[in-house]
């Protein structure tokens, strides 16, 4: 007969034995990819099995943080490795679509950084591919797992704000005076880095270092940060795809960039509200905890939610918060929570908090914004046809 004390001492051992080991492959080991890799490594049953990068300094740096990991310089060879269960994709945006499709075809579960893709057509294809597979896909929209935003969603759902007809969000920073990169400082396979693009260019250090701000490789700062903001709006408001998007912008002021740093996006939703996002990377620089805020304007109260806290101000008493909530561990822990959710779903095969469709739902708003800027027109989303329309 096992005594109760002895039985209780066995529980941690039983739980550990039931934790399925996960072998991870990392595709793209720049600063973000390597950081997220180290978050994965906090799971005691996870092993970084392989790392792939076409820039040698990034590859060597990540390998130094993952003893025993294999080195690859072609992601397709990494995907061919039968020992890998899941992959972290943290490459530039222009690679996401192709690499996610290839990872699904290779039978790997996928954690892919945002934005999910470059175009609406790519997003539709990715969502269909996920639905046709049995793979776990988590997009890097960490607000979906963040305790503060989950509390904010409860506040809205409980009717504390009354009817919310508008959400106003802003993000402020400054990169205008940054000088273009003039050297790569390491061995780079530039041809492979350009990847699926049809137009080939000679090596350009600034395009390599600041790819987010060139239209060939990404949607600009409005897409890079807007994906996070609109996903947060969708989460808080329990919103679906936008009905239409309109955008306005100033001209690019940073030397070399062909995407604007100051943009206003207005998205219309079938849930009877509009989401307005203003990004200005020509503003003064703020501390990171103060650089982004969302105002949910209800007819009974307003909720302000940022990175670290939320406050609700009721009508007639807007000087003092009626409800205040803070995150248990802060915004920096949101990535930990998101990775934990992904690994739990890899092991249980449950739906993660940010599957492909939600990643696309966030990305398409900024894609439609860029189409609006290009055409000078309001852009509609035809949900039935799964395509964008002008007008």
Residue, then its C-alpha position, 0 to 999 in steps of 0.5 A: x500500500x502506497x502512503x499518501x505522502x509517497x503518492x504525492x511525491x510521485x506526482x511531479x515525476x508522473x507529470x514530467x514523464x507525460x510532458x512530451x519532448x518537442x524538437x524545434x527547428x529555427x528558421x531565421x535567427x536574427x535578433x527576434x528569432x534568437x530571442x524567441x528561441x531562448x523563450x522556447x528553451x525555457x520549456x525543460x522538455x524542448x530541445x533546439x534541434x537545428x537552426x537555419x540562417x543565410x547570414x553567418x553571424x546570426x547563425x553562429x550567434x544562435x548556435x552558441x545559445x543552443x549547444x548541440x543544434x545542427x546548422x543549416x543554410x537552406x531551410x528546405x534541408x532543415x524541413x527534411x530533417x525527420x527528427x524535427x517536430x516544430x519550427x519557429x519561422x522568424x525570417x523577413x516578411x517576404x519569406x513567410x508565405x512560402x516557408x509556412x506552406x513548405x513547413x506544413x507540407x513537411x508535416x511540421x507544426x509552425x510558430x511564425x512571426x508576424x505579419x503572417x504574409x504580404x498579400x491577401x492572396x497569400x493569406x487566403x492560401x495559407x488559411x486554406x492550407x492550415x484547414x486542409x492539414x492537421x498541423x498546429x499553427x501559431x502566429x506571433x500575435x502575443x496579445x492573444x495570450x497576454x493576461x492584460x488583454x484577456x482581462x480587457x476583453x472580459x471588461x468589454x464583454x461584461x458591458x462595462x463600457x456600454x456600446x463601443x462604436x470606435x476604437x482609437x489606437x496610436x503608436x509613436x516612435x522615430x526612425x527618420x534621422x537613422x542613417x542607412x546601413x552601408x555594410x553587411x559585416x558578415x558572410x551573407x547568401x544574398x541570393x537566397x535571402x531574396x528568396x521568392x522575389x522575381x525582381x533580383x537586386x544587387x546586394x544592398x546593406x540597407x535593404x538587408x538591415x531595414x527590410x521592413x521599410x521596403x515594399x518588396x519585402x514588407x508592408x512598412x511600419x504600418x504593417x509591422x506594428x499595425x498587425x499587433x494593434x489591429x489584432x489587439x482590437x479584434x481580440x478586445x472587440x471580438x471582431x471579425x474581418x473588416x468590411x472596408x479600410x481607408x488610409x492616408x499617409x505622409x511621404x517617406x522622410x527617411x532616406x532610402x525608404x519607400x514606405x511612409x512613417x506617418x499613416x492613419x488607417x480607418x477600418x470598418x467592421x460588421x460588428x458596428x464599430x470602426x477602428x482607427x490606428x495612427x502610427x507616427x515614426x517621426x514623433x518624439x521617442x517614448x519609453x516602450x511602456x508609453x509608446x502605444x495606447x488603445x482607447x475604446x470609446x463606449x457610451x458609458x465609459x472609456x477603456x485605455x489599454x496599453x502595454x502594462x495596464x488598463x484603466x476604465x473611466x466612467x461617464x461623468x467621472x473621467x478624472x479617476x479610473x473606476x477600474x484599473x488592472x495591471x499585468x502580473x508580469x508585464x508585457x515582456x512576459x506575453x511572448x512567454x505565455x504565447x510560446x507556452x500556449x503553442x507548445x501545449x497545443x503541440x502536445x495536446x493538438x488543441x487549437x492555439x490562441x492565434x491560429x492562421x486565420x486570426x493572423x491573417x485577419x490582422x495582416x489583411x487590415x494593413x494590407x488593405x491600408x497599403x492598397x488604399x494608399x496606392x489607389x487613393x480609394x476605400x478598399x472593401x473585403x468580399x468575405x464570400x469571394x475571399x478577395x479585396x475590392x475597390x470602392 
